[in-house]
Each structure stands twice: as C-alpha cells, then as structure tokens.
C-alpha cells in the first residue's frame, strides 16, 4: 500500500485551514493525510480534530523552530496568517516569512500560500483617493500578504498563490449583517461604491485548496483567485431577505462614513472596499467562480450558503 502524503495545515482550527482539514478527512481514499498545526493541540478544537482522525501537532507562526518541526516529513503545507487576531501588518509579514523559510528548510514539494494582492502595486500611496494607513499601506491586511509573495518566491518554496474573496461568514461573525432601521425595517449596509462584490463561504476556501493540492506541482508559481458568486449589494440584500423571510434593503455606505465608524479595522476595511471599487472590472476578473467550482465541485453560491447559515446571522 502506498504511503499517503502528509499535508501540514497552518491555522487548522481556523476558517480556511479548518476547511482544508475537513476536506482531506472527508476523502479517506485520497492520496493525502492531514497534519493539523495549532498553537494549542490540547484545546477543544484541537482535540476535536484529533478525534476526527487528524494528526495534531503544535506550531506557532511566530516561532520559526516550531514551524520547521511541524513541517518536517510533510509533502506539502497550507500557509495562512491570522491578521485579524493582532491587526499588525508587520507581524503578519514576519509570520509569512517564517512559514516561507520553514517550507524551504523542510524541503516541501508543494506549498499553498493564502495571499491577497498588494494594493500599492495598482494604486500608489500618493494617490489622493485613499488615505494612507499606518504610514505605508493602502489596505494593511491585503498589502502585507502581497508583499510576502516575493519572500515565498525568493526562499525557493514551491508555492501556489491562492486569493480568496469576501467571506460571507462575515455576516455572522464580523458584525456585517443587516441592522434594524428607525422605521422598523432592515438594511444591509456595505461600502461598495456601486460595484459588485465577489464572495465565498470560508469553508469552500479550504476545499479549493484541497483541489489545488490534488493537481500537484503543475500549480506551482501560479495565482488562483476564487469566489463562490459575484453579486451586487441589492442582490445580496434580496437573497438574504428571502432566506430570512424579511424585507432587507441595501444601503451603499460612503467610504469616508464607513472608515469613520470606529470599530477595529474600519479604516482598513473601508480602504479595501474603495480600492476594489476603483479597480472595478479588473478586480472582479481576479476572482473566478468557474475556476473555484473546478477545484471544488461542491462550491456554494450565496443562496446555498444562506440556506445553511441564515439563522446564524445576528440581527442587531
């Protein structure tokens, strides 16, 4: 019997990594087995993964030696950074660098780096349309990941670059869901600037990553942008209203107003939406639904995701 190849998954208890772990476990006859990397293997989530059949090991993106140990003996690795835990682009860049170097030192044959574009490559910092954040970023949680792409390449890690889209799960966990109006209705408010928004179920990102691993090293050096569906703001509100059995209107929030809301990361998210609106069709073309479906035949569109999750969306 051929020994199965090990895929080491960083962030195995998180949204993207967890989706990949479950995808590998759900394919017992596939060519891979999974090594789930988490900072605390004894946590409830870590124990649950072990009970489901994953090998669970300790690893910390801030600790290069722990990553090297976790990657040793693996065929490939899925690398992702937890920006929203600390909201530091500098720390995210350092974490990505640690993963890139650990991938090379472990001699991995196939690495998937969950990245995003460096917005500064298409919109220079001196463009007056966006405020500069932290002194050197347009969109910190995009720019640091994009900057790290070159580090994976320079380290010689055989890297495939995976670009995801707006998580529909943000409607559950990020406070982005519909809100009551003074008139007793509901409104979905996002700063889209009149353009459509590519979105995806977080679970499907991991499933698409699994599809890339199954393609082997043919994907190395290439960039894959994925989405579950691309929708306008009013179309999202209508679909959400249908799923919840309520009338939901859409309000396209002015970018400056959104940045001024004051919640952690409001300026970053406001800049992200405005940058995407500035790019327009160019950004939409970078997120391919057909490609995502080819990697993950079970890809959910927004209506399917809502049918499974609408009751979990809090109405503030």
Residue, then its C-alpha position, 0 to 999 in steps of 0.5 A: x500500500x502506498x504511503x499517503x502524503x502528509x499535508x501540514x495545515x497552518x491555522x487548522x482550527x481556523x476558517x480556511x485551514x479548518x476547511x482544508x482539514x475537513x476536506x482531506x478527512x472527508x476523502x479517506x481514499x485520497x492520496x493525502x493525510x492531514x497534519x493539523x498545526x495549532x498553537x494549542x493541540x490540547x484545546x477543544x478544537x484541537x482535540x476535536x480534530x484529533x478525534x476526527x482522525x487528524x494528526x495534531x501537532x503544535x506550531x506557532x507562526x511566530x516561532x520559526x523552530x516550531x514551524x520547521x518541526x511541524x513541517x518536517x516529513x510533510x509533502x506539502x503545507x497550507x500557509x495562512x496568517x491570522x491578521x485579524x487576531x493582532x491587526x499588525x501588518x508587520x507581524x503578519x509579514x514576519x509570520x509569512x516569512x517564517x512559514x516561507x523559510x520553514x517550507x524551504x528548510x523542510x524541503x516541501x514539494x508543494x506549498x499553498x500560500x493564502x495571499x491577497x494582492x498588494x494594493x500599492x502595486x495598482x494604486x500608489x500611496x500618493x494617490x489622493x483617493x485613499x488615505x494612507x494607513x499606518x504610514x505605508x499601506x493602502x489596505x494593511x491586511x491585503x498589502x502585507x500578504x502581497x508583499x510576502x509573495x516575493x519572500x515565498x518566491x525568493x526562499x525557493x518554496x514551491x508555492x501556489x498563490x491562492x486569493x480568496x474573496x469576501x467571506x460571507x461568514x462575515x455576516x455572522x461573525x464580523x458584525x456585517x449583517x443587516x441592522x434594524x432601521x428607525x422605521x422598523x425595517x432592515x438594511x444591509x449596509x456595505x461600502x461598495x461604491x456601486x460595484x459588485x462584490x465577489x464572495x465565498x463561504x470560508x469553508x469552500x476556501x479550504x476545499x479549493x485548496x484541497x483541489x489545488x493540492x490534488x493537481x500537484x506541482x503543475x500549480x506551482x508559481x501560479x495565482x488562483x483567485x476564487x469566489x463562490x458568486x459575484x453579486x451586487x449589494x441589492x442582490x445580496x440584500x434580496x437573497x438574504x431577505x428571502x432566506x430570512x423571510x424579511x424585507x432587507x434593503x441595501x444601503x451603499x455606505x460612503x467610504x469616508x462614513x464607513x472608515x469613520x465608524x470606529x470599530x477595529x479595522x474600519x479604516x482598513x476595511x473601508x480602504x479595501x472596499x474603495x480600492x476594489x471599487x476603483x479597480x472595478x472590472x479588473x478586480x472582479x476578473x481576479x476572482x473566478x467562480x468557474x475556476x473555484x467550482x473546478x477545484x471544488x465541485x461542491x462550491x456554494x453560491x450565496x443562496x446555498x450558503x444562506x440556506x445553511x447559515x441564515x439563522x446564524x446571522x445576528x440581527x442587531 
